[in-house]
Amino acid sequence: MIRDYITPKKVCRQETLRCRQVYKRLLKSAEKKNLLSAEEIHLLKITIVWCVDQVRGRAYCNNNTITIPQWCLDTDKGGGYLSWYVAHEMAHILAWKRYKARGHGLDFYRCLVQLCPPANQKYEYDYLKLSAKRMRKARRLNKESWA
């Protein structure tokens, strides 16, 4: 099976359970706010989340698999950092599904603004230089489309 090929060797089971709980909580919140279509909810429900020993997270869009780095659970930045990281990778999967977009473009930020709790969106500003400008634009576009 393809997922067996992608499954990393150094998986920490306890942290993986914690990451999956955060993932389910974010998905449930997005469902409750009616931000996702039924097809997107199904896609995100079948997505597998792993906590692994690596430097960065990764979203394998073709295989519905997300990896979260183990170090983000041990950081002193607080509990919101894990929620941001999981939402960040979820947004990659959702942007790929909705817009066939990869990377950190405007379509990705539109999905991130929808999925990530507002209190945790500040962690994105440290990630990329243009992220603050793109997130403001994504918020404005989402408000226009919701109106």
C-alpha positions as CSV (number, residue, x, y, z in Angstrom):
1,M,0.0,0.0,0.0
2,I,1.2,3.5,-0.8
3,R,0.8,4.8,2.8
4,D,3.1,2.1,4.1
5,Y,5.8,3.5,1.7
6,I,5.3,7.0,3.1
7,T,5.0,6.1,6.7
8,P,8.2,7.4,8.4
9,K,10.5,5.1,10.3
10,K,10.9,7.2,13.4
11,V,7.3,7.6,14.5
12,C,6.5,8.4,18.1
13,R,3.1,6.8,19.0
14,Q,2.3,9.0,22.0
15,E,2.9,12.3,20.2
16,T,1.1,10.9,17.1
17,L,-2.1,10.4,19.2
18,R,-1.8,13.9,20.5
19,C,-1.4,15.3,17.0
20,R,-4.4,13.3,15.7
21,Q,-6.5,14.7,18.6
22,V,-5.6,18.3,17.6
23,Y,-6.3,17.4,14.0
24,K,-9.8,16.0,14.8
25,R,-10.6,19.0,17.0
26,L,-9.7,21.5,14.2
27,L,-11.7,19.4,11.7
28,K,-14.7,19.4,14.0
29,S,-14.5,23.1,14.5
30,A,-14.4,23.7,10.7
31,E,-17.4,21.4,10.3
32,K,-19.3,23.2,12.9
33,K,-18.7,26.6,11.2
34,N,-19.8,25.2,7.9
35,L,-16.5,26.2,6.2
36,L,-16.1,22.9,4.4
37,S,-18.1,21.0,1.8
38,A,-19.1,17.4,2.4
39,E,-16.4,16.2,-0.1
40,E,-13.7,18.2,1.7
41,I,-14.8,16.9,5.1
42,H,-14.5,13.3,3.8
43,L,-11.1,14.0,2.3
44,L,-9.8,15.4,5.6
45,K,-11.4,12.6,7.7
46,I,-9.5,10.0,5.8
47,T,-6.2,11.9,6.1
48,I,-3.6,10.2,8.3
49,V,-1.5,12.2,10.7
50,W,1.9,11.1,11.9
51,C,4.3,12.7,14.5
52,V,7.8,12.1,13.3
53,D,11.4,12.9,14.0
54,Q,12.1,15.5,11.2
55,V,12.8,19.2,10.9
56,R,9.6,20.4,9.2
57,G,6.0,19.2,8.7
58,R,4.9,17.8,5.3
59,A,1.6,17.3,3.6
60,Y,1.5,14.5,1.1
61,C,-1.5,15.7,-0.9
62,N,-1.8,12.7,-3.3
63,N,-1.8,10.3,-0.4
64,N,-3.8,12.2,2.2
65,T,-1.0,12.0,4.8
66,I,0.4,14.7,7.0
67,T,3.6,14.5,9.1
68,I,4.2,16.8,12.1
69,P,7.7,17.3,13.5
70,Q,8.2,15.9,17.0
71,W,10.1,19.0,18.2
72,C,7.0,21.2,17.9
73,L,5.5,19.3,20.9
74,D,8.4,20.1,23.1
75,T,8.7,23.8,22.3
76,D,8.3,26.5,24.9
77,K,6.1,28.5,22.6
78,G,2.9,27.1,24.2
79,G,0.1,24.8,23.3
80,G,-1.1,26.9,20.4
81,Y,2.0,26.1,18.3
82,L,0.9,22.5,17.8
83,S,-2.6,23.7,16.6
84,W,-1.0,26.1,14.2
85,Y,1.4,23.4,12.8
86,V,-1.5,20.9,12.3
87,A,-3.7,23.6,10.7
88,H,-0.8,24.6,8.5
89,E,-0.5,21.1,7.0
90,M,-4.2,20.7,6.8
91,A,-4.4,23.9,4.8
92,H,-1.9,22.4,2.3
93,I,-4.2,19.4,1.7
94,L,-7.3,21.6,1.5
95,A,-5.7,24.1,-0.9
96,W,-4.6,21.2,-3.1
97,K,-8.1,19.8,-3.1
98,R,-9.9,23.2,-3.8
99,Y,-7.5,25.0,-6.0
100,K,-4.9,22.5,-7.1
101,A,-2.5,24.9,-5.4
102,R,0.8,23.9,-3.9
103,G,3.2,25.9,-1.8
104,H,2.4,29.1,0.2
105,G,0.4,31.1,-2.2
106,L,-2.8,33.1,-1.6
107,D,-5.0,30.0,-2.0
108,F,-3.1,28.2,0.7
109,Y,-3.6,31.2,3.1
110,R,-7.3,31.4,2.3
111,C,-7.6,27.8,3.6
112,L,-5.3,28.5,6.6
113,V,-7.3,31.4,7.8
114,Q,-10.4,29.2,7.7
115,L,-8.8,26.3,9.6
116,C,-6.4,27.8,12.1
117,P,-7.8,29.4,15.3
118,P,-7.3,33.2,15.2
119,A,-5.3,33.2,18.4
120,N,-2.8,30.8,16.7
121,Q,-2.4,32.4,13.4
122,K,0.4,34.7,14.7
123,Y,2.8,31.7,14.4
124,E,2.6,31.9,10.7
125,Y,4.2,35.4,10.7
126,D,7.5,33.9,11.8
127,Y,7.4,31.2,9.1
128,L,7.6,33.3,5.9
129,K,8.4,36.9,5.1
130,L,5.3,37.6,3.0
131,S,2.9,35.6,5.2
132,A,1.5,38.6,7.1
133,K,0.5,40.4,3.9
134,R,-0.9,37.3,2.3
135,M,-2.9,36.4,5.4
136,R,-4.5,39.9,5.5
137,K,-5.5,39.6,1.8
138,A,-6.8,36.0,2.4
139,R,-9.0,37.3,5.3
140,R,-10.4,40.0,3.2
141,L,-11.1,37.6,0.3
142,N,-12.8,35.2,2.7
143,K,-15.0,37.9,4.2
144,E,-16.0,39.0,0.7
145,S,-16.9,35.5,-0.3
146,W,-18.9,34.9,2.9
147,A,-20.9,38.1,2.5
